[in-house]
């Protein structure tokens, strides 16, 4: 888990995964952004978008083959140690106070970037450490 558990967490749905991202990493949620492709993008990158004169990679979180539609319903922009990164998602749930749910740390061997689980209103969300996920991406 990151060195400090956040006070608030953003909750999203991406394909069949429920994702939780620390609210302090969230920059903006874009609705129906247009993505473009480029030769040589790794399979983990769904596409690229232009945001405030920056080219931002938009990642698949779960199964890259699971979505043939280039333009997602939403892209959640997050700050990372390497700059902005986007997560394609189907639904934006809410920003929740961590004290209103239950959070647990998960060990090694989990999906890339997953550092915990957040249980909130009968749903389980995978807590993503954005910096850790970005470090795991192929170059």
LINGI-V636322 format. One record per pair of residues at least 6 apart in sequence whose ideal C-beta (glycine too) atoms are under 8 Angstrom apart, sorted by the first residue. I is the first residue (numbers start at 1). GAP is how many residues later the second one is. D is the distance in whole Angstrom. If there is no record, write none. Layout:
# LINGI-V636322
I:GAP:D
I:GAP:D
This chain:
# LINGI-V636322
1:104:5
1:114:5
1:115:5
1:126:7
1:128:8
2:20:7
2:113:7
2:127:5
5:93:6
5:98:6
6:16:4
6:17:6
6:18:6
6:92:6
7:16:8
7:90:7
7:91:6
7:92:8
8:14:8
8:15:4
8:16:8
8:87:5
8:88:7
8:89:6
8:90:7
9:11:5
9:12:7
9:13:6
9:14:6
9:86:7
9:87:6
9:89:6
9:109:6
9:116:8
9:118:7
10:10:7
10:11:5
10:12:8
10:13:5
10:16:5
10:66:7
10:82:8
10:84:8
10:85:5
10:86:8
11:7:7
11:8:7
11:9:6
11:82:4
11:83:6
11:84:7
11:85:6
11:107:8
11:109:7
11:112:8
11:114:6
12:6:7
12:7:5
12:8:8
12:9:7
12:62:8
12:64:6
12:75:7
12:77:4
12:79:7
12:80:6
12:81:6
13:6:7
13:76:6
13:77:5
13:78:4
13:80:7
14:47:5
14:48:6
14:73:6
14:74:6
14:75:4
14:76:6
15:46:7
15:47:5
15:48:7
15:51:5
15:52:7
15:75:7
16:46:7
16:50:8
17:44:6
17:45:5
17:109:6
18:75:8
18:105:6
18:106:6
18:107:4
18:108:7
19:42:6
19:68:7
19:70:7
19:106:6
19:107:6
19:109:6
20:96:8
20:98:4
20:105:4
20:106:7
20:107:5
20:108:7
21:55:7
21:57:6
21:66:7
21:106:8
21:107:6
21:109:7
22:105:8
22:108:8
23:72:6
25:53:5
25:54:5
25:55:7
25:105:5
26:50:7
26:51:7
26:52:6
26:69:8
27:50:4
27:51:6
27:52:6
27:57:7
28:23:8
28:49:5
29:45:6
29:46:7
29:47:5
29:48:7
29:63:6
30:19:7
30:21:7
30:44:7
30:45:5
30:47:7
30:56:8
31:42:7
31:43:6
32:39:7
32:40:8
32:41:6
32:42:8
33:16:5
33:38:7
33:39:7
33:42:5
34:15:7
34:37:6
35:11:7
35:12:3
35:13:6
35:14:5
35:23:6
35:35:5
35:36:6
35:37:7
35:40:8
36:11:6
36:12:6
36:13:7
37:10:5
37:11:7
37:33:7
38:10:6
41:6:8
41:7:7
41:16:8
42:95:7
42:96:5
42:97:8
43:17:8
43:21:5
44:15:6
44:16:6
44:20:6
44:93:6
44:94:7
45:12:5
45:13:7
45:14:6
45:15:8
45:92:8
46:12:5
46:13:6
46:14:5
46:18:7
46:21:7
46:24:7
46:26:7
46:42:5
47:11:5
47:23:6
47:24:8
48:7:5
48:8:7
48:9:6
48:10:7
49:6:8
49:7:5
49:9:6
49:26:6
49:37:6
50:6:7
51:26:6
51:33:7
51:35:8
54:29:7
54:30:6
56:21:7
56:27:8
56:28:5
56:29:7
56:30:5
57:28:6
57:29:7
58:14:7
58:17:5
58:27:8
58:28:4
58:29:7
58:30:5
59:26:6
59:27:7
59:28:6
59:29:7
59:74:8
59:78:8
60:6:7
60:7:7
60:28:6
61:26:6
61:27:8
61:67:7
67:21:7
72:16:4
72:17:7
72:18:7
73:16:7
73:17:5
73:18:7
74:14:8
74:15:5
74:16:7
74:17:7
74:18:6
75:11:4
75:12:7
75:13:6
75:14:7
76:10:7
76:11:5
76:13:6
76:16:7
77:7:6
77:8:8
77:9:5
78:6:7
78:7:6
78:8:7
78:9:7
78:52:5
79:51:7
80:50:5
80:51:5
80:53:8
80:54:5
81:50:5
81:53:7
81:54:8
82:52:5
85:45:7
85:48:8
85:49:6
87:41:8
96:22:8
96:24:6
98:20:7
100:20:7
101:17:5
101:18:5
101:19:4
101:20:8
102:16:7
102:17:4
102:18:8
103:13:6
103:14:7
103:15:5
103:16:8
103:24:7
104:12:6
104:13:5
104:15:8
105:10:7
105:11:5
106:8:6
106:9:7
106:10:6
106:11:6
111:15:7
112:20:8
112:21:6
112:24:4
112:25:8
113:15:5
113:16:6
113:17:7
113:19:5
113:20:3
113:21:8
113:23:6
114:12:5
114:13:7
114:14:6
114:15:8
115:12:6
115:13:7
115:14:5
115:17:7
116:10:8
116:11:4
117:7:6
117:8:7
117:9:6
117:10:6
118:6:7
118:7:4
118:9:5
119:6:8
